[in-house]
Every structure is written in C-alpha cells, then in structure tokens.
Amino acid sequence: MDRQRPRLVKVRLSGDADDVAALADLLTELPGDRCAVGEVSAPYPNRRDSGVRRYLDVVLTGPAEG
C-alpha cells in the first residue's frame, strides 16, 4: 500500500478578532480525513490595519492532487 506522508501548510488568518477566532475554531473542528489543524497561535494585533492575525499549522492528510 502506498502511504502518503502528511504535508504541512502554514496558514495566516487576518481580520476582525471575533471572525478570526470563529474561523480558527471552525477549521479546528473539521473531520481529519483530508486535513487536520495542529497548532493555532494566540491572536496578534495587525501592524498596519485594525484587527488581529493568527497562524495555523494545517496538516494535509489526504492524497495529493494535481
């Protein structure tokens, strides 16, 4: 059987603090059959505009496409 190795993607979310938190929670709660969220950073204030940014480590667990 050909086992796929997990692939790590670094994701940055930026926007209103409540919206960023809601999306981070939503992504974290997805079933892990295609991807799984690892570490989620604390919110950091954006430097140039309002809102916050958070960083997520997303592991792609499904087969590579393309």
PDBQT receptor file of N, H, CA, C and O in Angstrom, charges set to zero:
ATOM      1  N   MET A   1       0.852  -1.170   0.000  1.00  0.00    +0.000 N 
ATOM      2  CA  MET A   1       0.000   0.000   0.000  1.00  0.00    +0.000 C 
ATOM      3  C   MET A   1       0.902   1.239   0.000  1.00  0.00    +0.000 C 
ATOM      4  O   MET A   1       1.873   1.306   0.753  1.00  0.00    +0.000 OA
ATOM      5  N   ASP A   2       0.575   2.210  -0.844  1.00  0.00    +0.000 N 
ATOM      6  H   ASP A   2      -0.214   2.155  -1.456  1.00  0.00    +0.000 HD
ATOM      7  CA  ASP A   2       1.330   3.456  -0.920  1.00  0.00    +0.000 C 
ATOM      8  C   ASP A   2       0.802   4.418   0.134  1.00  0.00    +0.000 C 
ATOM      9  O   ASP A   2      -0.318   4.917   0.031  1.00  0.00    +0.000 OA
ATOM     10  N   ARG A   3       1.613   4.670   1.138  1.00  0.00    +0.000 N 
ATOM     11  H   ARG A   3       2.523   4.265   1.222  1.00  0.00    +0.000 HD
ATOM     12  CA  ARG A   3       1.187   5.587   2.208  1.00  0.00    +0.000 C 
ATOM     13  C   ARG A   3       1.645   6.993   1.880  1.00  0.00    +0.000 C 
ATOM     14  O   ARG A   3       2.816   7.219   1.575  1.00  0.00    +0.000 OA
ATOM     15  N   GLN A   4       0.733   7.924   1.943  1.00  0.00    +0.000 N 
ATOM     16  H   GLN A   4      -0.219   7.740   2.191  1.00  0.00    +0.000 HD
ATOM     17  CA  GLN A   4       1.057   9.329   1.734  1.00  0.00    +0.000 C 
ATOM     18  C   GLN A   4       1.616   9.897   3.029  1.00  0.00    +0.000 C 
ATOM     19  O   GLN A   4       1.093   9.632   4.112  1.00  0.00    +0.000 OA
ATOM     20  N   ARG A   5       2.664  10.667   2.911  1.00  0.00    +0.000 N 
ATOM     21  H   ARG A   5       3.088  10.882   2.032  1.00  0.00    +0.000 HD
ATOM     22  CA  ARG A   5       3.154  11.327   4.121  1.00  0.00    +0.000 C 
ATOM     23  C   ARG A   5       2.380  12.621   4.313  1.00  0.00    +0.000 C 
ATOM     24  O   ARG A   5       2.042  13.286   3.335  1.00  0.00    +0.000 OA
ATOM     25  N   PRO A   6       2.097  12.983   5.540  1.00  0.00    +0.000 N 
ATOM     26  CA  PRO A   6       1.371  14.234   5.791  1.00  0.00    +0.000 C 
ATOM     27  C   PRO A   6       2.177  15.427   5.292  1.00  0.00    +0.000 C 
ATOM     28  O   PRO A   6       3.406  15.437   5.364  1.00  0.00    +0.000 OA
ATOM     29  N   ARG A   7       1.471  16.429   4.785  1.00  0.00    +0.000 N 
ATOM     30  H   ARG A   7       0.472  16.421   4.726  1.00  0.00    +0.000 HD
ATOM     31  CA  ARG A   7       2.100  17.642   4.277  1.00  0.00    +0.000 C 
ATOM     32  C   ARG A   7       1.638  18.822   5.114  1.00  0.00    +0.000 C 
ATOM     33  O   ARG A   7       0.443  18.986   5.356  1.00  0.00    +0.000 OA
ATOM     34  N   LEU A   8       2.580  19.643   5.557  1.00  0.00    +0.000 N 
ATOM     35  H   LEU A   8       3.552  19.510   5.360  1.00  0.00    +0.000 HD
ATOM     36  CA  LEU A   8       2.284  20.771   6.429  1.00  0.00    +0.000 C 
ATOM     37  C   LEU A   8       2.111  22.042   5.609  1.00  0.00    +0.000 C 
ATOM     38  O   LEU A   8       2.923  22.347   4.736  1.00  0.00    +0.000 OA
ATOM     39  N   VAL A   9       1.038  22.782   5.902  1.00  0.00    +0.000 N 
ATOM     40  H   VAL A   9       0.378  22.534   6.611  1.00  0.00    +0.000 HD
ATOM     41  CA  VAL A   9       0.781  24.080   5.288  1.00  0.00    +0.000 C 
ATOM     42  C   VAL A   9       0.619  25.090   6.419  1.00  0.00    +0.000 C 
ATOM     43  O   VAL A   9      -0.165  24.883   7.345  1.00  0.00    +0.000 OA
ATOM     44  N   LYS A  10       1.369  26.181   6.332  1.00  0.00    +0.000 N 
ATOM     45  H   LYS A  10       2.006  26.349   5.580  1.00  0.00    +0.000 HD
ATOM     46  CA  LYS A  10       1.258  27.266   7.311  1.00  0.00    +0.000 C 
ATOM     47  C   LYS A  10       0.220  28.254   6.789  1.00  0.00    +0.000 C 
ATOM     48  O   LYS A  10       0.310  28.700   5.645  1.00  0.00    +0.000 OA
ATOM     49  N   VAL A  11      -0.762  28.597   7.615  1.00  0.00    +0.000 N 
ATOM     50  H   VAL A  11      -0.836  28.235   8.544  1.00  0.00    +0.000 HD
ATOM     51  CA  VAL A  11      -1.867  29.466   7.203  1.00  0.00    +0.000 C 
ATOM     52  C   VAL A  11      -1.925  30.669   8.142  1.00  0.00    +0.000 C 
ATOM     53  O   VAL A  11      -1.796  30.528   9.358  1.00  0.00    +0.000 OA
ATOM     54  N   ARG A  12      -2.122  31.862   7.556  1.00  0.00    +0.000 N 
ATOM     55  H   ARG A  12      -2.227  31.976   6.568  1.00  0.00    +0.000 HD
ATOM     56  CA  ARG A  12      -2.321  33.063   8.375  1.00  0.00    +0.000 C 
ATOM     57  C   ARG A  12      -3.732  33.563   8.150  1.00  0.00    +0.000 C 
ATOM     58  O   ARG A  12      -4.152  33.782   7.014  1.00  0.00    +0.000 OA
ATOM     59  N   LEU A  13      -4.464  33.744   9.243  1.00  0.00    +0.000 N 
ATOM     60  H   LEU A  13      -4.124  33.566  10.166  1.00  0.00    +0.000 HD
ATOM     61  CA  LEU A  13      -5.789  34.354   9.199  1.00  0.00    +0.000 C 
ATOM     62  C   LEU A  13      -5.651  35.791   9.676  1.00  0.00    +0.000 C 
ATOM     63  O   LEU A  13      -4.912  36.064  10.622  1.00  0.00    +0.000 OA
ATOM     64  N   SER A  14      -6.354  36.707   9.032  1.00  0.00    +0.000 N 
ATOM     65  H   SER A  14      -6.954  36.485   8.264  1.00  0.00    +0.000 HD
ATOM     66  CA  SER A  14      -6.288  38.112   9.415  1.00  0.00    +0.000 C 
ATOM     67  C   SER A  14      -7.664  38.727   9.274  1.00  0.00    +0.000 C 
ATOM     68  O   SER A  14      -8.351  38.499   8.279  1.00  0.00    +0.000 OA
ATOM     69  N   GLY A  15      -8.073  39.510  10.268  1.00  0.00    +0.000 N 
ATOM     70  H   GLY A  15      -7.515  39.695  11.077  1.00  0.00    +0.000 HD
ATOM     71  CA  GLY A  15      -9.374  40.167  10.212  1.00  0.00    +0.000 C 
ATOM     72  C   GLY A  15      -9.852  40.548  11.596  1.00  0.00    +0.000 C 
ATOM     73  O   GLY A  15      -9.071  40.628  12.545  1.00  0.00    +0.000 OA
ATOM     74  N   ASP A  16     -11.150  40.780  11.693  1.00  0.00    +0.000 N 
ATOM     75  H   ASP A  16     -11.784  40.715  10.923  1.00  0.00    +0.000 HD
ATOM     76  CA  ASP A  16     -11.779  41.091  12.973  1.00  0.00    +0.000 C 
ATOM     77  C   ASP A  16     -11.510  39.951  13.959  1.00  0.00    +0.000 C 
ATOM     78  O   ASP A  16     -11.578  38.779  13.588  1.00  0.00    +0.000 OA
ATOM     79  N   ALA A  17     -11.211  40.289  15.195  1.00  0.00    +0.000 N 
ATOM     80  H   ALA A  17     -11.156  41.241  15.497  1.00  0.00    +0.000 HD
ATOM     81  CA  ALA A  17     -10.828  39.279  16.188  1.00  0.00    +0.000 C 
ATOM     82  C   ALA A  17     -11.874  38.177  16.339  1.00  0.00    +0.000 C 
ATOM     83  O   ALA A  17     -11.522  37.000  16.412  1.00  0.00    +0.000 OA
ATOM     84  N   ASP A  18     -13.149  38.544  16.385  1.00  0.00    +0.000 N 
ATOM     85  H   ASP A  18     -13.434  39.501  16.325  1.00  0.00    +0.000 HD
ATOM     86  CA  ASP A  18     -14.202  37.534  16.542  1.00  0.00    +0.000 C 
ATOM     87  C   ASP A  18     -14.311  36.645  15.308  1.00  0.00    +0.000 C 
ATOM     88  O   ASP A  18     -14.510  35.437  15.431  1.00  0.00    +0.000 OA
ATOM     89  N   ASP A  19     -14.180  37.234  14.117  1.00  0.00    +0.000 N 
ATOM     90  H   ASP A  19     -14.018  38.216  14.017  1.00  0.00    +0.000 HD
ATOM     91  CA  ASP A  19     -14.263  36.450  12.882  1.00  0.00    +0.000 C 
ATOM     92  C   ASP A  19     -13.084  35.495  12.750  1.00  0.00    +0.000 C 
ATOM     93  O   ASP A  19     -13.257  34.343  12.353  1.00  0.00    +0.000 OA
ATOM     94  N   VAL A  20     -11.896  35.966  13.079  1.00  0.00    +0.000 N 
ATOM     95  H   VAL A  20     -11.756  36.903  13.402  1.00  0.00    +0.000 HD
ATOM     96  CA  VAL A  20     -10.704  35.120  13.008  1.00  0.00    +0.000 C 
ATOM     97  C   VAL A  20     -10.825  33.963  13.996  1.00  0.00    +0.000 C 
ATOM     98  O   VAL A  20     -10.499  32.824  13.664  1.00  0.00    +0.000 OA
ATOM     99  N   ALA A  21     -11.291  34.252  15.203  1.00  0.00    +0.000 N 
ATOM    100  H   ALA A  21     -11.556  35.178  15.474  1.00  0.00    +0.000 HD
ATOM    101  CA  ALA A  21     -11.471  33.191  16.204  1.00  0.00    +0.000 C 
ATOM    102  C   ALA A  21     -12.509  32.175  15.744  1.00  0.00    +0.000 C 
ATOM    103  O   ALA A  21     -12.318  30.971  15.916  1.00  0.00    +0.000 OA
ATOM    104  N   ALA A  22     -13.608  32.654  15.157  1.00  0.00    +0.000 N 
ATOM    105  H   ALA A  22     -13.763  33.632  15.017  1.00  0.00    +0.000 HD
ATOM    106  CA  ALA A  22     -14.661  31.746  14.690  1.00  0.00    +0.000 C 
ATOM    107  C   ALA A  22     -14.144  30.836  13.582  1.00  0.00    +0.000 C 
ATOM    108  O   ALA A  22     -14.433  29.640  13.579  1.00  0.00    +0.000 OA
ATOM    109  N   LEU A  23     -13.379  31.395  12.637  1.00  0.00    +0.000 N 
ATOM    110  H   LEU A  23     -13.144  32.367  12.639  1.00  0.00    +0.000 HD
ATOM    111  CA  LEU A  23     -12.860  30.566  11.547  1.00  0.00    +0.000 C 
ATOM    112  C   LEU A  23     -11.809  29.588  12.053  1.00  0.00    +0.000 C 
ATOM    113  O   LEU A  23     -11.783  28.437  11.617  1.00  0.00    +0.000 OA
ATOM    114  N   ALA A  24     -10.947  30.019  12.959  1.00  0.00    +0.000 N 
ATOM    115  H   ALA A  24     -10.968  30.954  13.313  1.00  0.00    +0.000 HD
ATOM    116  CA  ALA A  24      -9.954  29.105  13.530  1.00  0.00    +0.000 C 
ATOM    117  C   ALA A  24     -10.649  27.942  14.236  1.00  0.00    +0.000 C 
ATOM    118  O   ALA A  24     -10.230  26.793  14.098  1.00  0.00    +0.000 OA
ATOM    119  N   ASP A  25     -11.706  28.233  14.989  1.00  0.00    +0.000 N 
ATOM    120  H   ASP A  25     -12.046  29.167  15.102  1.00  0.00    +0.000 HD
ATOM    121  CA  ASP A  25     -12.470  27.171  15.655  1.00  0.00    +0.000 C 
ATOM    122  C   ASP A  25     -13.124  26.241  14.643  1.00  0.00    +0.000 C 
ATOM    123  O   ASP A  25     -13.096  25.021  14.807  1.00  0.00    +0.000 OA
ATOM    124  N   LEU A  26     -13.712  26.813  13.597  1.00  0.00    +0.000 N 
ATOM    125  H   LEU A  26     -13.734  27.804  13.464  1.00  0.00    +0.000 HD
ATOM    126  CA  LEU A  26     -14.362  26.011  12.563  1.00  0.00    +0.000 C 
ATOM    127  C   LEU A  26     -13.370  25.069  11.890  1.00  0.00    +0.000 C 
ATOM    128  O   LEU A  26     -13.663  23.887  11.709  1.00  0.00    +0.000 OA
ATOM    129  N   LEU A  27     -12.206  25.581  11.519  1.00  0.00    +0.000 N 
ATOM    130  H   LEU A  27     -11.969  26.542  11.665  1.00  0.00    +0.000 HD
ATOM    131  CA  LEU A  27     -11.197  24.747  10.866  1.00  0.00    +0.000 C 
ATOM    132  C   LEU A  27     -10.683  23.661  11.800  1.00  0.00    +0.000 C 
ATOM    133  O   LEU A  27     -10.425  22.538  11.366  1.00  0.00    +0.000 OA
ATOM    134  N   THR A  28     -10.534  23.988  13.071  1.00  0.00    +0.000 N 
ATOM    135  H   THR A  28     -10.744  24.900  13.423  1.00  0.00    +0.000 HD
ATOM    136  CA  THR A  28     -10.049  23.015  14.050  1.00  0.00    +0.000 C 
ATOM    137  C   THR A  28     -11.037  21.865  14.238  1.00  0.00    +0.000 C 
ATOM    138  O   THR A  28     -10.632  20.737  14.518  1.00  0.00    +0.000 OA
ATOM    139  N   GLU A  29     -12.329  22.149  14.085  1.00  0.00    +0.000 N 
ATOM    140  H   GLU A  29     -12.658  23.066  13.857  1.00  0.00    +0.000 HD
ATOM    141  CA  GLU A  29     -13.358  21.135  14.316  1.00  0.00    +0.000 C 
ATOM    142  C   GLU A  29     -13.680  20.292  13.084  1.00  0.00    +0.000 C 
ATOM    143  O   GLU A  29     -14.504  19.381  13.170  1.00  0.00    +0.000 OA
ATOM    144  N   LEU A  30     -13.053  20.570  11.943  1.00  0.00    +0.000 N 
ATOM    145  H   LEU A  30     -12.384  21.310  11.873  1.00  0.00    +0.000 HD
ATOM    146  CA  LEU A  30     -13.312  19.763  10.748  1.00  0.00    +0.000 C 
ATOM    147  C   LEU A  30     -12.856  18.328  10.973  1.00  0.00    +0.000 C 
ATOM    148  O   LEU A  30     -11.891  18.090  11.700  1.00  0.00    +0.000 OA
ATOM    149  N   PRO A  31     -13.551  17.360  10.347  1.00  0.00    +0.000 N 
ATOM    150  CA  PRO A  31     -13.078  15.977  10.449  1.00  0.00    +0.000 C 
ATOM    151  C   PRO A  31     -11.695  15.859   9.809  1.00  0.00    +0.000 C 
ATOM    152  O   PRO A  31     -11.402  16.548   8.832  1.00  0.00    +0.000 OA
ATOM    153  N   GLY A  32     -10.856  14.996  10.351  1.00  0.00    +0.000 N 
ATOM    154  H   GLY A  32     -11.095  14.437  11.144  1.00  0.00    +0.000 HD
ATOM    155  CA  GLY A  32      -9.471  14.900   9.903  1.00  0.00    +0.000 C 
ATOM    156  C   GLY A  32      -9.213  13.984   8.734  1.00  0.00    +0.000 C 
ATOM    157  O   GLY A  32      -8.079  13.539   8.559  1.00  0.00    +0.000 OA
ATOM    158  N   ASP A  33     -10.223  13.677   7.915  1.00  0.00    +0.000 N 
ATOM    159  H   ASP A  33     -11.144  14.038   8.057  1.00  0.00    +0.000 HD
ATOM    160  CA  ASP A  33      -9.990  12.749   6.809  1.00  0.00    +0.000 C 
ATOM    161  C   ASP A  33      -9.196  13.374   5.661  1.00  0.00    +0.000 C 
ATOM    162  O   ASP A  33      -8.558  12.641   4.905  1.00  0.00    +0.000 OA
ATOM    163  N   ARG A  34      -9.212  14.684   5.504  1.00  0.00    +0.000 N 
ATOM    164  H   ARG A  34      -9.730  15.279   6.118  1.00  0.00    +0.000 HD
ATOM    165  CA  ARG A  34      -8.443  15.349   4.437  1.00  0.00    +0.000 C 
ATOM    166  C   ARG A  34      -7.394  16.295   4.997  1.00  0.00    +0.000 C 
ATOM    167  O   ARG A  34      -6.321  16.460   4.415  1.00  0.00    +0.000 OA
ATOM    168  N   CYS A  35      -7.709  16.921   6.135  1.00  0.00    +0.000 N 
ATOM    169  H   CYS A  35      -8.580  16.787   6.607  1.00  0.00    +0.000 HD
ATOM    170  CA  CYS A  35      -6.748  17.821   6.777  1.00  0.00    +0.000 C 
ATOM    171  C   CYS A  35      -7.049  17.888   8.265  1.00  0.00    +0.000 C 
ATOM    172  O   CYS A  35      -8.150  17.568   8.715  1.00  0.00    +0.000 OA
ATOM    173  N   ALA A  36      -6.051  18.308   9.007  1.00  0.00    +0.000 N 
ATOM    174  H   ALA A  36      -5.157  18.567   8.641  1.00  0.00    +0.000 HD
ATOM    175  CA  ALA A  36      -6.204  18.469  10.450  1.00  0.00    +0.000 C 
ATOM    176  C   ALA A  36      -5.407  19.687  10.880  1.00  0.00    +0.000 C 
ATOM    177  O   ALA A  36      -4.290  19.906  10.412  1.00  0.00    +0.000 OA
ATOM    178  N   VAL A  37      -5.981  20.472  11.765  1.00  0.00    +0.000 N 
ATOM    179  H   VAL A  37      -6.889  20.295  12.145  1.00  0.00    +0.000 HD
ATOM    180  CA  VAL A  37      -5.296  21.652  12.275  1.00  0.00    +0.000 C 
ATOM    181  C   VAL A  37      -4.467  21.236  13.481  1.00  0.00    +0.000 C 
ATOM    182  O   VAL A  37      -4.969  20.621  14.421  1.00  0.00    +0.000 OA
ATOM    183  N   GLY A  38      -3.192  21.584  13.435  1.00  0.00    +0.000 N 
ATOM    184  H   GLY A  38      -2.783  22.085  12.672  1.00  0.00    +0.000 HD
ATOM    185  CA  GLY A  38      -2.304  21.325  14.562  1.00  0.00    +0.000 C 
ATOM    186  C   GLY A  38      -2.315  22.518  15.496  1.00  0.00    +0.000 C 
ATOM    187  O   GLY A  38      -3.311  22.784  16.168  1.00  0.00    +0.000 OA
ATOM    188  N   GLU A  39      -1.220  23.223  15.534  1.00  0.00    +0.000 N 
ATOM    189  H   GLU A  39      -0.410  23.007  14.988  1.00  0.00    +0.000 HD
ATOM    190  CA  GLU A  39      -1.082  24.373  16.431  1.00  0.00    +0.000 C 
ATOM    191  C   GLU A  39      -1.821  25.592  15.896  1.00  0.00    +0.000 C 
ATOM    192  O   GLU A  39      -1.813  25.861  14.694  1.00  0.00    +0.000 OA
ATOM    193  N   VAL A  40      -2.458  26.323  16.804  1.00  0.00    +0.000 N 
ATOM    194  H   VAL A  40      -2.464  26.104  17.780  1.00  0.00    +0.000 HD
ATOM    195  CA  VAL A  40      -3.105  27.601  16.496  1.00  0.00    +0.000 C 
ATOM    196  C   VAL A  40      -2.497  28.639  17.434  1.00  0.00    +0.000 C 
ATOM    197  O   VAL A  40      -2.508  28.468  18.653  1.00  0.00    +0.000 OA
ATOM    198  N   SER A  41      -1.964  29.718  16.856  1.00  0.00    +0.000 N 
ATOM    199  H   SER A  41      -1.955  29.857  15.865  1.00  0.00    +0.000 HD
ATOM    200  CA  SER A  41      -1.314  30.737  17.683  1.00  0.00    +0.000 C 
ATOM    201  C   SER A  41      -2.337  31.582  18.427  1.00  0.00    +0.000 C 
ATOM    202  O   SER A  41      -3.531  31.561  18.125  1.00  0.00    +0.000 OA
ATOM    203  N   ALA A  42      -1.848  32.308  19.385  1.00  0.00    +0.000 N 
ATOM    204  H   ALA A  42      -0.878  32.324  19.630  1.00  0.00    +0.000 HD
ATOM    205  CA  ALA A  42      -2.652  33.344  20.037  1.00  0.00    +0.000 C 
ATOM    206  C   ALA A  42      -2.864  34.475  19.032  1.00  0.00    +0.000 C 
ATOM    207  O   ALA A  42      -2.105  34.583  18.069  1.00  0.00    +0.000 OA
ATOM    208  N   PRO A  43      -3.868  35.313  19.232  1.00  0.00    +0.000 N 
ATOM    209  CA  PRO A  43      -4.060  36.439  18.313  1.00  0.00    +0.000 C 
ATOM    210  C   PRO A  43      -2.995  37.516  18.527  1.00  0.00    +0.000 C 
ATOM    211  O   PRO A  43      -2.649  37.857  19.659  1.00  0.00    +0.000 OA
ATOM    212  N   TYR A  44      -2.490  38.036  17.423  1.00  0.00    +0.000 N 
ATOM    213  H   TYR A  44      -2.771  37.760  16.504  1.00  0.00    +0.000 HD
ATOM    214  CA  TYR A  44      -1.538  39.149  17.434  1.00  0.00    +0.000 C 
ATOM    215  C   TYR A  44      -2.201  40.350  16.781  1.00  0.00    +0.000 C 
ATOM    216  O   TYR A  44      -2.888  40.184  15.773  1.00  0.00    +0.000 OA
ATOM    217  N   PRO A  45      -2.023  41.562  17.320  1.00  0.00    +0.000 N 
ATOM    218  CA  PRO A  45      -2.604  42.741  16.661  1.00  0.00    +0.000 C 
ATOM    219  C   PRO A  45      -1.945  42.964  15.301  1.00  0.00    +0.000 C 
ATOM    220  O   PRO A  45      -0.730  42.822  15.167  1.00  0.00    +0.000 OA
ATOM    221  N   ASN A  46      -2.745  43.314  14.296  1.00  0.00    +0.000 N 
ATOM    222  H   ASN A  46      -3.732  43.430  14.405  1.00  0.00    +0.000 HD
ATOM    223  CA  ASN A  46      -2.181  43.652  12.991  1.00  0.00    +0.000 C 
ATOM    224  C   ASN A  46      -1.371  44.935  13.114  1.00  0.00    +0.000 C 
ATOM    225  O   ASN A  46      -1.708  45.813  13.908  1.00  0.00    +0.000 OA
ATOM    226  N   ARG A  47      -0.317  45.041  12.338  1.00  0.00    +0.000 N 
ATOM    227  H   ARG A  47      -0.044  44.328  11.693  1.00  0.00    +0.000 HD
ATOM    228  CA  ARG A  47       0.559  46.211  12.417  1.00  0.00    +0.000 C 
ATOM    229  C   ARG A  47       0.016  47.398  11.637  1.00  0.00    +0.000 C 
ATOM    230  O   ARG A  47       0.090  48.533  12.110  1.00  0.00    +0.000 OA
ATOM    231  N   ARG A  48      -0.527  47.155  10.454  1.00  0.00    +0.000 N 
ATOM    232  H   ARG A  48      -0.588  46.233  10.071  1.00  0.00    +0.000 HD
ATOM    233  CA  ARG A  48      -0.895  48.256   9.567  1.00  0.00    +0.000 C 
ATOM    234  C   ARG A  48      -2.383  48.550   9.513  1.00  0.00    +0.000 C 
ATOM    235  O   ARG A  48      -2.786  49.604   9.022  1.00  0.00    +0.000 OA
ATOM    236  N   ASP A  49      -3.192  47.651  10.001  1.00  0.00    +0.000 N 
ATOM    237  H   ASP A  49      -2.865  46.794  10.401  1.00  0.00    +0.000 HD
ATOM    238  CA  ASP A  49      -4.632  47.887   9.974  1.00  0.00    +0.000 C 
ATOM    239  C   ASP A  49      -5.265  47.315  11.237  1.00  0.00    +0.000 C 
ATOM    240  O   ASP A  49      -4.593  46.702  12.067  1.00  0.00    +0.000 OA
ATOM    241  N   SER A  50      -6.547  47.523  11.360  1.00  0.00    +0.000 N 
ATOM    242  H   SER A  50      -7.093  48.021  10.685  1.00  0.00    +0.000 HD
ATOM    243  CA  SER A  50      -7.234  47.025  12.550  1.00  0.00    +0.000 C 
ATOM    244  C   SER A  50      -7.370  45.511  12.479  1.00  0.00    +0.000 C 
ATOM    245  O   SER A  50      -7.156  44.899  11.433  1.00  0.00    +0.000 OA
ATOM    246  N   GLY A  51      -7.720  44.940  13.580  1.00  0.00    +0.000 N 
ATOM    247  H   GLY A  51      -7.894  45.437  14.429  1.00  0.00    +0.000 HD
ATOM    248  CA  GLY A  51      -7.928  43.500  13.622  1.00  0.00    +0.000 C 
ATOM    249  C   GLY A  51      -6.718  42.764  14.155  1.00  0.00    +0.000 C 
ATOM    250  O   GLY A  51      -5.777  43.358  14.681  1.00  0.00    +0.000 OA
ATOM    251  N   VAL A  52      -6.774  41.444  14.001  1.00  0.00    +0.000 N 
ATOM    252  H   VAL A  52      -7.538  40.961  13.574  1.00  0.00    +0.000 HD
ATOM    253  CA  VAL A  52      -5.719  40.566  14.509  1.00  0.00    +0.000 C 
ATOM    254  C   VAL A  52      -5.324  39.572  13.435  1.00  0.00    +0.000 C 
ATOM    255  O   VAL A  52      -5.974  39.446  12.397  1.00  0.00    +0.000 OA
ATOM    256  N   ARG A  53      -4.247  38.877  13.716  1.00  0.00    +0.000 N 
ATOM    257  H   ARG A  53      -3.719  38.979  14.559  1.00  0.00    +0.000 HD
ATOM    258  CA  ARG A  53      -3.832  37.768  12.862  1.00  0.00    +0.000 C 
ATOM    259  C   ARG A  53      -3.525  36.571  13.752  1.00  0.00    +0.000 C 
ATOM    260  O   ARG A  53      -3.069  36.716  14.886  1.00  0.00    +0.000 OA
ATOM    261  N   ARG A  54      -3.784  35.388  13.211  1.00  0.00    +0.000 N 
ATOM    262  H   ARG A  54      -4.154  35.270  12.290  1.00  0.00    +0.000 HD
ATOM    263  CA  ARG A  54      -3.462  34.139  13.897  1.00  0.00    +0.000 C 
ATOM    264  C   ARG A  54      -2.847  33.210  12.874  1.00  0.00    +0.000 C 
ATOM    265  O   ARG A  54      -3.161  33.270  11.685  1.00  0.00    +0.000 OA
ATOM    266  N   TYR A  55      -1.970  32.352  13.354  1.00  0.00    +0.000 N 
ATOM    267  H   TYR A  55      -1.715  32.303  14.320  1.00  0.00    +0.000 HD
ATOM    268  CA  TYR A  55      -1.266  31.417  12.494  1.00  0.00    +0.000 C 
ATOM    269  C   TYR A  55      -1.701  29.997  12.845  1.00  0.00    +0.000 C 
ATOM    270  O   TYR A  55      -1.817  29.636  14.016  1.00  0.00    +0.000 OA
ATOM    271  N   LEU A  56      -1.939  29.201  11.803  1.00  0.00    +0.000 N 
ATOM    272  H   LEU A  56      -1.845  29.494  10.852  1.00  0.00    +0.000 HD
ATOM    273  CA  LEU A  56      -2.366  27.817  11.987  1.00  0.00    +0.000 C 
ATOM    274  C   LEU A  56      -1.418  26.896  11.242  1.00  0.00    +0.000 C 
ATOM    275  O   LEU A  56      -0.969  27.218  10.142  1.00  0.00    +0.000 OA
ATOM    276  N   ASP A  57      -1.113  25.758  11.834  1.00  0.00    +0.000 N 
ATOM    277  H   ASP A  57      -1.478  25.496  12.728  1.00  0.00    +0.000 HD
ATOM    278  CA  ASP A  57      -0.416  24.680  11.148  1.00  0.00    +0.000 C 
ATOM    279  C   ASP A  57      -1.478  23.685  10.707  1.00  0.00    +0.000 C 
ATOM    280  O   ASP A  57      -2.133  23.056  11.538  1.00  0.00    +0.000 OA
ATOM    281  N   VAL A  58      -1.646  23.546   9.400  1.00  0.00    +0.000 N 
ATOM    282  H   VAL A  58      -1.114  24.057   8.725  1.00  0.00    +0.000 HD
ATOM    283  CA  VAL A  58      -2.641  22.630   8.851  1.00  0.00    +0.000 C 
ATOM    284  C   VAL A  58      -1.903  21.470   8.194  1.00  0.00    +0.000 C 
ATOM    285  O   VAL A  58      -1.048  21.678   7.333  1.00  0.00    +0.000 OA
ATOM    286  N   VAL A  59      -2.230  20.264   8.597  1.00  0.00    +0.000 N 
ATOM    287  H   VAL A  59      -2.924  20.094   9.297  1.00  0.00    +0.000 HD
ATOM    288  CA  VAL A  59      -1.618  19.066   8.038  1.00  0.00    +0.000 C 
ATOM    289  C   VAL A  59      -2.592  18.457   7.041  1.00  0.00    +0.000 C 
ATOM    290  O   VAL A  59      -3.709  18.083   7.398  1.00  0.00    +0.000 OA
ATOM    291  N   LEU A  60      -2.158  18.363   5.788  1.00  0.00    +0.000 N 
ATOM    292  H   LEU A  60      -1.250  18.667   5.499  1.00  0.00    +0.000 HD
ATOM    293  CA  LEU A  60      -2.969  17.704   4.759  1.00  0.00    +0.000 C 
ATOM    294  C   LEU A  60      -2.748  16.208   4.887  1.00  0.00    +0.000 C 
ATOM    295  O   LEU A  60      -1.626  15.725   4.738  1.00  0.00    +0.000 OA
ATOM    296  N   THR A  61      -3.808  15.485   5.161  1.00  0.00    +0.000 N 
ATOM    297  H   THR A  61      -4.720  15.878   5.283  1.00  0.00    +0.000 HD
ATOM    298  CA  THR A  61      -3.695  14.050   5.413  1.00  0.00    +0.000 C 
ATOM    299  C   THR A  61      -4.202  13.206   4.255  1.00  0.00    +0.000 C 
ATOM    300  O   THR A  61      -3.914  12.011   4.184  1.00  0.00    +0.000 OA
ATOM    301  N   GLY A  62      -4.950  13.811   3.356  1.00  0.00    +0.000 N 
ATOM    302  H   GLY A  62      -5.185  14.782   3.413  1.00  0.00    +0.000 HD
ATOM    303  CA  GLY A  62      -5.484  13.083   2.209  1.00  0.00    +0.000 C 
ATOM    304  C   GLY A  62      -4.457  12.983   1.098  1.00  0.00    +0.000 C 
ATOM    305  O   GLY A  62      -3.362  13.534   1.212  1.00  0.00    +0.000 OA
ATOM    306  N   PRO A  63      -4.798  12.286   0.029  1.00  0.00    +0.000 N 
ATOM    307  CA  PRO A  63      -3.869  12.144  -1.094  1.00  0.00    +0.000 C 
ATOM    308  C   PRO A  63      -3.616  13.482  -1.779  1.00  0.00    +0.000 C 
ATOM    309  O   PRO A  63      -4.506  14.327  -1.874  1.00  0.00    +0.000 OA
ATOM    310  N   ALA A  64      -2.392  13.657  -2.251  1.00  0.00    +0.000 N 
ATOM    311  H   ALA A  64      -1.669  12.970  -2.174  1.00  0.00    +0.000 HD
ATOM    312  CA  ALA A  64      -2.045  14.868  -3.001  1.00  0.00    +0.000 C 
ATOM    313  C   ALA A  64      -2.760  14.845  -4.343  1.00  0.00    +0.000 C 
ATOM    314  O   ALA A  64      -2.848  13.808  -5.000  1.00  0.00    +0.000 OA
ATOM    315  N   GLU A  65      -3.260  15.988  -4.732  1.00  0.00    +0.000 N 
ATOM    316  H   GLU A  65      -3.188  16.831  -4.198  1.00  0.00    +0.000 HD
ATOM    317  CA  GLU A  65      -3.950  16.099  -6.020  1.00  0.00    +0.000 C 
ATOM    318  C   GLU A  65      -3.188  17.055  -6.911  1.00  0.00    +0.000 C 
ATOM    319  O   GLU A  65      -2.533  17.980  -6.432  1.00  0.00    +0.000 OA
ATOM    320  N   GLY A  66      -3.278  16.827  -8.204  1.00  0.00    +0.000 N 
ATOM    321  H   GLY A  66      -3.811  16.075  -8.593  1.00  0.00    +0.000 HD
ATOM    322  CA  GLY A  66      -2.746  17.799  -9.132  1.00  0.00    +0.000 C 
ATOM    323  C   GLY A  66      -1.490  17.416  -9.744  1.00  0.00    +0.000 C 
ATOM    324  O   GLY A  66      -0.942  18.167 -10.551  1.00  0.00    +0.000 OA
TER     325      GLY A  66
